Amino acid sequence: MGTASHGIGTARALQVNETAGAFSGLAMGLNALATALLLPILWALLG
């Protein structure tokens, strides 16, 4: 549900302003990348 909400928010930001939509999409992508890279490391350290 959270991912869908962020996608809807990004789509809305794109409707309001192209620059805001671009930064929203970039932030969503970078967050996914950081999570994919950092979560396994944290899992190994804490698990």
Residue frames relative to the residue before (quaternion, step in Angstrom):
aa qw qx qy qz dx dy dz
M 1.0000 0.0000 0.0000 0.0000 0.00 0.00 0.00
G 0.6420 0.5430 -0.3295 0.4295 3.60 0.99 -0.76
T 0.6530 0.5063 -0.3152 0.4669 3.57 0.98 -0.83
A 0.6397 0.5142 -0.3273 0.4682 3.57 0.98 -0.80
S 0.6444 0.5210 -0.3252 0.4557 3.58 0.97 -0.79
H 0.6608 0.4904 -0.3166 0.4718 3.58 0.95 -0.78
G 0.6299 0.5288 -0.3298 0.4634 3.57 1.05 -0.71
I 0.6483 0.5017 -0.3106 0.4812 3.57 1.00 -0.81
G 0.6467 0.5167 -0.3146 0.4646 3.58 1.01 -0.80
T 0.6434 0.5099 -0.3162 0.4754 3.57 1.02 -0.77
A 0.6416 0.5154 -0.3239 0.4667 3.57 0.98 -0.81
R 0.6591 0.4991 -0.3078 0.4709 3.57 0.98 -0.81
A 0.6345 0.5207 -0.3308 0.4656 3.58 0.99 -0.79
L 0.6349 0.5272 -0.3245 0.4623 3.57 1.06 -0.74
Q 0.6339 0.5206 -0.3292 0.4677 3.60 1.07 -0.67
V 0.6759 0.5008 -0.2942 0.4537 3.57 0.99 -0.82
N 0.7881 -0.1155 0.1478 0.5862 3.56 0.83 -1.03
E 0.4938 -0.6843 0.4487 0.2942 3.59 -0.80 0.97
T 0.6491 0.5148 -0.3203 0.4594 3.59 0.99 -0.77
A 0.6460 0.5081 -0.3174 0.4730 3.57 0.96 -0.84
G 0.6509 0.5134 -0.3087 0.4663 3.58 0.99 -0.80
A 0.6424 0.5224 -0.3191 0.4611 3.56 1.02 -0.81
F 0.6860 0.4661 -0.2899 0.4776 3.58 0.88 -0.87
S 0.6185 0.5380 -0.3414 0.4598 3.57 1.07 -0.68
G 0.6661 0.4868 -0.2947 0.4821 3.58 0.95 -0.84
L 0.6343 0.5255 -0.3206 0.4677 3.56 1.02 -0.79
A 0.6607 0.5017 -0.3054 0.4674 3.58 0.93 -0.88
M 0.6413 0.5178 -0.3257 0.4631 3.58 0.99 -0.79
G 0.6713 0.5000 -0.2915 0.4630 3.58 0.96 -0.86
L 0.6712 0.4901 -0.2962 0.4707 3.58 0.94 -0.86
N 0.6192 0.5315 -0.3379 0.4690 3.57 1.07 -0.70
A 0.6497 0.5052 -0.3139 0.4734 3.60 0.96 -0.82
L 0.6554 0.5100 -0.3062 0.4655 3.58 0.96 -0.84
A 0.6675 0.4940 -0.3034 0.4672 3.58 0.88 -0.91
T 0.6472 0.5145 -0.3199 0.4627 3.57 0.98 -0.82
A 0.6719 0.5032 -0.2988 0.4539 3.58 0.92 -0.89
L 0.7118 0.4451 -0.2626 0.4757 3.60 1.05 -0.67
L 0.7570 0.4217 -0.2152 0.4503 3.58 0.93 -0.88
L 0.6055 0.5991 -0.3658 0.3751 3.58 1.00 -0.70
P 0.6603 0.4870 -0.3449 0.4559 3.68 0.83 -0.71
I 0.6267 0.5279 -0.3351 0.4650 3.58 1.06 -0.71
L 0.6756 0.4767 -0.2942 0.4794 3.58 0.87 -0.92
W 0.6192 0.5467 -0.3398 0.4497 3.58 1.02 -0.77
A 0.6742 0.4890 -0.2943 0.4688 3.58 0.95 -0.88
L 0.6779 0.4937 -0.2997 0.4548 3.60 0.96 -0.77
L 0.7604 0.3839 -0.1969 0.4854 3.57 0.94 -0.87
G 0.6908 0.5270 -0.2749 0.4117 3.59 1.15 -0.53
